[in-house]
Amino acid sequence: MIAKDLYGDLSDKDFKMISDYIYDNYGILLYPKKKLLVKSRLQNRIKVLQLKNYSEYCNYLINNKKESIEMIDRITTNKTDFFREVKHFYFLRDEIKKGFFDKIKSDKLKVWSAACSTGQEPYSLAMMLFDILKSEHYDFSINATDISKSVLEKAVLAIYPMALINQIPDNYIKKYLLKSKNNSEAKFRIAPEIRSKVEFSVHNLLDEKINLKHKFDIIFCRNTLIYFDRETQLKVINNLLSKLNNKGLLFLGHSESLINMDLELESVSPSVYKKIN
Ligand SMILES: C[S@@+](CC[C@H](N)C(=O)[O-])C[C@H]1O[C@@H](n2cnc3c(N)ncnc32)[C@H](O)[C@@H]1O
């Protein structure tokens, strides 16, 4: 459905101002063909703020620092799934079975799901790791971060529409999901023992200063680098590497690659890299 044109056009000048702002602060590249998308995503915000048009919105954005949080919530693409790109989960499971804990010389696996969206990625990891490790003397913890506060609020709630349940393996559905007793509410919630393994916080991948307490053995940063240009990708990867332990594994999205980037990484499987130094 085409949104009604209540606030006039988004001029090229205003679009440039917004796209430059987003690039400078969040690294996301918005090509001119995204103008209509930006226009429709910001329309409701202009209504809520009771502004007249997009130019007024641009002024508001420049003069109100907190508006950037509201804006980026509307602009980012948050598509995600449970067990998305499932081969990564199999690869990690196999690495653990082959003695990954001996390699990292620790009995606690530290995982970071960077750009976690609404939580499906970290909860998929938590279900799998809980299942593999529950009868072992090993443990794990997951930090999950995103730039968007609204996706993190959904992630913390951990309540999802029943339509997504098919993405989760049957044995995990039985063990780790709570289904709503109210039949009119077709929803499920992630069980508390899984939720308790994941800690969510806001983090911008462009920030060199990373407010996470420790380094990680596993970092998932998938399907986000595609929104950045090469220079920003390199910066983000270096930021992630500063938090990855030696011999730790970095998982990127299947369409993302580090070809021709001179990094202390060895490719170990499609879009999976091991830190070496
Ligand atoms: C397409 S989702 C990917 C979610 C998940 N990793 C997956 O593969 O299913 C991309 C996420 O990146 C987040 N994002 C975009 N730019 C970011 C930035 N500069 N810092 C942190 N997160 C960012 C968005 O808010 C969004 O939730």
The ligand as an ORCA input file, in Angstrom:
! r2SCAN-3c Opt
* xyz 0 1
  C      19.461     -7.990      9.254
  S      19.676     -7.861     10.982
  C      20.692     -9.287     11.299
  C      20.273    -10.035     12.548
  C      21.034    -11.342     12.817
  N      22.442    -11.103     13.022
  C      20.812    -12.341     11.713
  O      21.743    -12.638     10.956
  O      19.694    -12.842     11.581
  C      20.830     -6.504     11.083
  C      20.879     -5.872     12.460
  O      22.007     -5.000     12.491
  C      21.695     -3.906     13.320
  N      22.641     -2.808     13.022
  C      22.719     -2.034     11.914
  N      23.711     -1.146     12.017
  C      24.295     -1.358     13.225
  C      25.387     -0.755     13.909
  N      26.083      0.260     13.383
  N      25.713     -1.242     15.130
  C      25.022     -2.269     15.671
  N      23.983     -2.878     15.084
  C      23.615     -2.430     13.862
  C      20.248     -3.608     12.983
  O      19.604     -2.867     13.991
  C      19.672     -5.014     12.785
  O      19.033     -5.483     13.945
*
